[in-house]
Amino acid sequence: MSIWEALAVFAAGIGAGTINTIVGSGTLFTFPVLLATGLPPVTANVSNTLGLVTGNISGAVGYRRELRGQRRRIVRFGVTALIGGLTGAVLLLALPSKAFDAIVPVLIALALVLVVLQPRLARALARRRERNGTEVPTDGGVALLAGLLVASAYGGYFGAAQGVMYLSLMGILLHDGLQRINALKNVLGVVVNGVAALFFVFVADVDWTAVLLIAVGSTLGGQAGAKLGRRLPPTALRGVIVVVGVVAIVQLLLR
């Protein structure tokens, strides 16, 4: 890797750490750059996953204030993310990617629709529960666990726009503010990338130079993303989510 390629990977790591903390989809920054340096796609994907772990941790620490009172959710959703992330990592090395790649843009598009409609859907669900006399489930119920399992499997497999999927699901099925949900999303990202990275270390080819450059860059970006993301009002944050998600769909379709 030349010095210019190394600088490009480092800069992509900063961008990935920043956008991962705010929304997700940091892989859209790092993965194309790693491919441009000449790494094979699977090696680039694996190295990218390992490198982004420290950025996920940095972003979660930056959002620690919003995590207060969410310990039960972290444990419950974290176990689901662990299972899903490991499943996705195994699938990456065991299955051809064509079938999975075909469904990913559809999943992201659906997630974006849910993000845009989230306030309206949440109000509709609240009115329905009021009519039926049922309480709002504090943990999102089985539907949320199932959705998080699928999103986490996708995250262990590739990960671009995984955060968009998390935010859309939790935004609708959890009765909470978007910033607190975003903080929870960052923790789940740590779990998914962490378990996938641990698996890849033992069974896949890794470019450790790329891992180190992305790790340092994404750690710096994670702190910047936490400061910036916390200042965004819910409407602006949804706008950022939609823009990033659309870019993800376009890039995946052009791969």
C-alpha positions as CSV (number, residue, x, y, z in Angstrom):
1,M,0.0,0.0,0.0
2,S,1.5,3.3,-1.0
3,I,1.5,6.4,1.2
4,W,-1.3,8.0,-0.7
5,E,-3.4,4.8,-0.5
6,A,-2.7,4.7,3.2
7,L,-3.8,8.3,3.6
8,A,-7.0,7.6,1.6
9,V,-7.8,4.6,3.8
10,F,-7.2,6.6,7.0
11,A,-9.4,9.5,5.7
12,A,-12.1,7.0,4.8
13,G,-11.9,5.6,8.3
14,I,-12.5,9.0,9.8
15,G,-15.5,9.5,7.6
16,A,-16.8,6.0,8.4
17,G,-16.5,6.5,12.1
18,T,-18.3,9.8,11.9
19,I,-21.2,8.7,9.8
20,N,-21.5,5.3,11.6
21,T,-22.1,7.2,14.9
22,I,-24.7,9.6,13.4
23,V,-26.6,7.1,11.2
24,G,-24.6,4.1,10.1
25,S,-23.3,3.1,6.6
26,G,-19.7,4.0,7.3
27,T,-18.8,1.0,5.1
28,L,-19.8,3.1,2.1
29,F,-16.7,5.2,2.8
30,T,-14.2,2.5,3.5
31,F,-15.1,-0.5,1.4
32,P,-14.7,1.2,-2.1
33,V,-11.4,2.7,-1.0
34,L,-10.1,-0.7,0.1
35,L,-11.1,-2.2,-3.2
36,A,-9.3,0.6,-5.0
37,T,-6.1,-0.3,-3.2
38,G,-6.3,-3.7,-4.8
39,L,-7.7,-5.9,-2.0
40,P,-10.0,-8.7,-3.0
41,P,-13.6,-8.1,-2.0
42,V,-13.9,-10.6,0.8
43,T,-10.5,-9.5,2.3
44,A,-11.6,-5.9,2.0
45,N,-14.9,-6.6,3.7
46,V,-13.2,-8.6,6.5
47,S,-10.5,-6.0,7.1
48,N,-13.1,-3.2,7.1
49,T,-15.2,-5.0,9.7
50,L,-12.2,-5.4,12.0
51,G,-11.1,-1.8,11.6
52,L,-14.5,-0.3,12.3
53,V,-14.9,-2.0,15.7
54,T,-12.9,0.7,17.6
55,G,-15.0,3.4,15.8
56,N,-18.2,1.7,16.9
57,I,-16.9,1.6,20.5
58,S,-15.8,5.3,20.3
59,G,-19.3,6.3,19.0
60,A,-21.0,4.3,21.8
61,V,-18.9,6.0,24.4
62,G,-19.6,9.4,22.9
63,Y,-23.4,8.6,23.3
64,R,-23.1,7.2,26.9
65,R,-25.3,9.9,28.3
66,E,-28.2,8.8,26.1
67,L,-27.7,5.2,27.2
68,R,-28.7,5.8,30.8
69,G,-31.7,3.7,31.8
70,Q,-31.4,1.3,28.8
71,R,-29.4,-1.5,30.4
72,R,-32.2,-4.0,30.0
73,R,-32.6,-3.2,26.3
74,I,-28.8,-3.4,25.8
75,V,-28.7,-6.9,27.2
76,R,-31.8,-8.1,25.4
77,F,-31.0,-6.6,22.0
78,G,-27.3,-7.3,22.4
79,V,-27.8,-11.0,22.6
80,T,-30.0,-10.9,19.5
81,A,-27.3,-8.8,17.7
82,L,-24.6,-11.3,18.8
83,I,-26.5,-14.2,17.3
84,G,-27.4,-12.3,14.1
85,G,-23.9,-10.9,13.6
86,L,-22.2,-14.3,14.0
87,T,-24.7,-15.8,11.5
88,G,-24.0,-13.1,9.0
89,A,-20.2,-13.5,9.3
90,V,-20.5,-17.3,8.7
91,L,-22.7,-16.7,5.7
92,L,-20.2,-14.3,4.2
93,L,-17.6,-17.1,4.0
94,A,-20.0,-19.9,3.3
95,L,-22.4,-18.7,0.6
96,P,-22.2,-16.9,-2.8
97,S,-23.1,-13.3,-2.4
98,K,-25.4,-12.8,-5.5
99,A,-28.7,-13.8,-3.8
100,F,-28.0,-11.8,-0.7
101,D,-26.8,-8.8,-2.6
102,A,-30.0,-8.8,-4.6
103,I,-32.2,-8.4,-1.5
104,V,-30.0,-5.8,0.3
105,P,-31.2,-2.7,-1.7
106,V,-34.8,-3.8,-1.1
107,L,-34.2,-4.1,2.6
108,I,-32.5,-0.6,2.8
109,A,-35.3,1.0,0.7
110,L,-37.9,-0.5,3.1
111,A,-36.0,0.8,6.1
112,L,-35.9,4.3,4.6
113,V,-39.7,4.2,4.0
114,L,-40.1,3.2,7.7
115,V,-37.8,6.0,8.8
116,V,-39.8,8.6,6.9
117,L,-43.1,7.3,8.1
118,Q,-41.9,6.6,11.6
119,P,-43.7,9.5,13.4
120,R,-47.0,8.8,11.6
121,L,-46.8,5.0,12.2
122,A,-45.9,5.5,15.9
123,R,-48.9,7.8,16.4
124,A,-51.1,5.2,14.6
125,L,-49.8,2.4,16.8
126,A,-50.4,4.6,19.9
127,R,-54.0,5.3,18.9
128,R,-54.6,1.6,18.2
129,R,-53.2,0.6,21.6
130,E,-55.4,3.2,23.3
131,R,-58.5,1.9,21.6
132,N,-57.6,-1.7,22.5
133,G,-56.5,-0.8,26.0
134,T,-53.1,-2.3,25.6
135,E,-49.8,-0.9,27.0
136,V,-46.8,0.1,24.9
137,P,-44.2,-2.7,25.1
138,T,-41.0,-1.2,26.5
139,D,-38.8,-3.7,24.7
140,G,-40.6,-3.7,21.3
141,G,-41.9,-7.2,21.6
142,V,-41.1,-10.2,19.4
143,A,-41.5,-8.2,16.1
144,L,-38.5,-6.0,17.1
145,L,-36.3,-8.9,18.1
146,A,-37.0,-10.6,14.8
147,G,-36.2,-7.5,12.8
148,L,-33.0,-6.9,14.8
149,L,-31.9,-10.4,14.2
150,V,-32.2,-10.0,10.4
151,A,-30.6,-6.6,10.5
152,S,-27.7,-8.0,12.6
153,A,-27.2,-10.9,10.2
154,Y,-26.9,-8.4,7.4
155,G,-24.5,-6.4,9.5
156,G,-22.2,-9.4,10.0
157,Y,-22.4,-10.1,6.3
158,F,-21.7,-6.7,4.9
159,G,-23.0,-3.9,7.0
160,A,-23.7,-0.9,4.7
161,A,-26.8,0.9,6.0
162,Q,-27.2,-1.6,8.9
163,G,-27.7,1.4,11.2
164,V,-30.5,2.7,9.0
165,M,-32.3,-0.6,9.5
166,Y,-31.8,-0.5,13.2
167,L,-33.1,3.1,13.5
168,S,-36.2,2.4,11.4
169,L,-37.1,-0.7,13.4
170,M,-36.5,0.8,16.9
171,G,-38.0,4.1,15.9
172,I,-41.3,2.5,15.2
173,L,-41.5,-0.2,17.8
174,L,-39.9,1.6,20.8
175,H,-41.5,4.5,22.5
176,D,-38.5,6.7,22.9
177,G,-36.6,9.6,21.5
178,L,-34.5,9.2,18.3
179,Q,-31.3,10.3,20.0
180,R,-31.6,7.5,22.7
181,I,-32.4,5.0,20.0
182,N,-29.4,6.2,18.1
183,A,-27.2,5.6,21.2
184,L,-28.6,2.1,21.4
185,K,-27.9,1.5,17.7
186,N,-24.3,2.3,18.3
187,V,-24.0,-0.3,21.0
188,L,-25.6,-2.9,18.8
189,G,-23.1,-2.0,16.1
190,V,-20.3,-2.7,18.5
191,V,-21.7,-6.2,19.2
192,V,-22.3,-7.1,15.6
193,N,-18.9,-5.8,14.3
194,G,-17.1,-7.2,17.3
195,V,-18.4,-10.8,17.0
196,A,-17.9,-10.8,13.3
197,A,-14.4,-9.5,13.7
198,L,-13.5,-12.1,16.2
199,F,-14.8,-14.8,13.9
200,F,-12.9,-13.4,10.9
201,V,-9.6,-13.2,12.8
202,F,-9.5,-17.0,13.0
203,V,-10.9,-18.1,9.6
204,A,-10.3,-15.3,7.0
205,D,-7.5,-13.4,5.3
206,V,-7.0,-10.0,6.9
207,D,-4.9,-7.0,5.8
208,W,-3.7,-5.7,9.1
209,T,-2.4,-2.4,7.6
210,A,-5.8,-1.6,6.4
211,V,-7.3,-2.6,9.8
212,L,-5.0,-0.3,11.7
213,L,-5.6,2.7,9.5
214,I,-9.3,2.3,9.6
215,A,-9.3,1.6,13.4
216,V,-7.4,4.8,14.2
217,G,-9.4,6.9,11.7
218,S,-12.8,5.5,12.8
219,T,-12.0,6.1,16.5
220,L,-11.4,9.8,15.8
221,G,-14.5,9.9,13.6
222,G,-16.6,8.2,16.3
223,Q,-16.0,11.0,18.7
224,A,-16.7,13.7,16.1
225,G,-19.9,11.9,15.1
226,A,-21.2,11.8,18.7
227,K,-20.8,15.5,19.1
228,L,-22.4,16.3,15.7
229,G,-25.2,13.8,15.9
230,R,-26.3,14.9,19.3
231,R,-26.9,18.4,18.0
232,L,-29.2,17.3,15.2
233,P,-32.9,17.6,15.8
234,P,-35.0,14.5,15.0
235,T,-36.2,15.9,11.6
236,A,-32.7,16.7,10.5
237,L,-31.4,13.4,11.7
238,R,-34.1,11.6,9.7
239,G,-33.0,13.7,6.7
240,V,-29.4,12.5,7.1
241,I,-30.6,8.9,7.4
242,V,-32.6,9.1,4.2
243,V,-29.7,10.7,2.2
244,V,-27.2,8.1,3.4
245,G,-29.6,5.3,2.8
246,V,-30.3,6.4,-0.8
247,V,-26.5,6.7,-1.5
248,A,-26.2,3.1,-0.1
249,I,-28.8,1.8,-2.4
250,V,-27.3,3.5,-5.5
251,Q,-23.8,2.3,-4.6
252,L,-24.9,-1.3,-4.0
253,L,-26.9,-1.4,-7.3
254,L,-23.8,-0.2,-9.2
255,R,-21.4,-2.7,-7.6
